[in-house]
Amino acid sequence: MSTIAIFGSYVLSRRDGAQEVLRDHWVLLEGRQIAAVTRDRPSATEVFDRPGRFVLPGLLNLHNHCFSEAVARTHTEDGNGRRNNQSIVYTVLLPLTKRGADLLSPSERLAIARLGILQLLKGGATTVMEPFRNTIPEMFDAAEEMGIRFYGAPYLFSTSDAKAGPDGVVRYAGDDGQADMDTWNVLYQRWNGRGDGRIGLAMSPHATDTCGPDLLRACAARARELGVPITTHLAQSQAEVATIAGRHGGRTPAEFLDWLGLLAPDLMAAHCIASTDSDLKLMAARGATVLNCPRVFARSGVTAAFGRFAGHGVRTVVGTDGYNMDLLGELNAASMISKIASARADVANAPELIESVTATAAAVIKRPDLGTIAPGATADLTVVDLTHPHLQPLFDARRGLVALGNRANIDLVIVDGRVLIDAGQYLHGDETAMISAANAAIGKIWDLPEAQAAFNG
Ligand SMILES: [Zn+2]
């Protein structure tokens, strides 16, 4: 069995259920498990003995859209692509990703998926959850071949073409989403458990305003029959709040999901920025989780404060959504935006944010073997190089990581005992070739008249 020993000037461990930073320890991996955390140097077939490293449990990024982000990259910043102040989700991202997925060949879609997975790994994540159009099954192929731990979340909609009308509202007419449920079931049969268990699925009804009550109930029933997590988008905008109130007897989006029985510990709800305080109290009482992605909203001038959700007692984790895939950068933004929003310096502190992408995120997906460094845990690690000039001298490793760290400081990414990233570089493929193949495929989408109109019109 292959063994790997990694030296950490700092090792994020746990004692009595709380974080503890060990100084000058070794982490020993045996095959796919963490075998020991020791003061003495263990013998191993491969040894990483580098100074100033912070050895963390593999980070979990439970909400990302690496495919659609690539499609929109640098087109949607600074307000570009917005019409009448509508969300670009329904005017640009969903329609263009659908059109692009239909236009491209499987190998072209695979090229974009590989770029996305590469970006997620280099952003420090070992486990990701990616909601995506079910016409891009190549996300699974890329995840399996590249070695990441991947929860694919192919969307279900109550409409075959989720795009907004001139008023910004997505309409559907009696569609129960059966075709998407059939596709989800086919993908589940094909992919769940592949890659020695690295590949899984989450049930992913897209959002409260694109899915009707029958589809949402069917999604919950199927997910609970299989024991898979449920993820959706909730209270993403005031327009969604108005749509749901009009359609469903004045309910808020959270009340709508609660009425259908979805608000529960197996639900991960992305964003919730238009939730009321009483919605958040309800979510806390039901044990649901908020997926907080502050930077994608900051880009649009909208506050998505981790501290607001956590302050209401809602289980809250940080993800990158469709903007950059730098999980360390996202933690920094979660800290800063929470402090600005509350006018307090002590909210969203470093240990709390690190917990959100390690032990808390692992608990959300019922994977106590992840998000922790302990004998018997799964051998997923993220190792950060704290020797950079902007991190020296260093008094507190966790504060250094959250306040000053970013993806350029990622040294090693190890999944299932396999080193995927070393010295910040992907080991199992040519990064330059992967980038140029994805660029060529995305260029075809950017050349579409619809894309030109959406981005430049
Ligand atoms: Zn999202």
Boltz pocket constraint, residues with backbone or C-beta under 6 A from the ligand:
constraints:
  - pocket:
      binder: B
      contacts: [[A, 63], [A, 65], [A, 131], [A, 233], [A, 270], [A, 321], [A, 322]]
      max_distance: 6.0
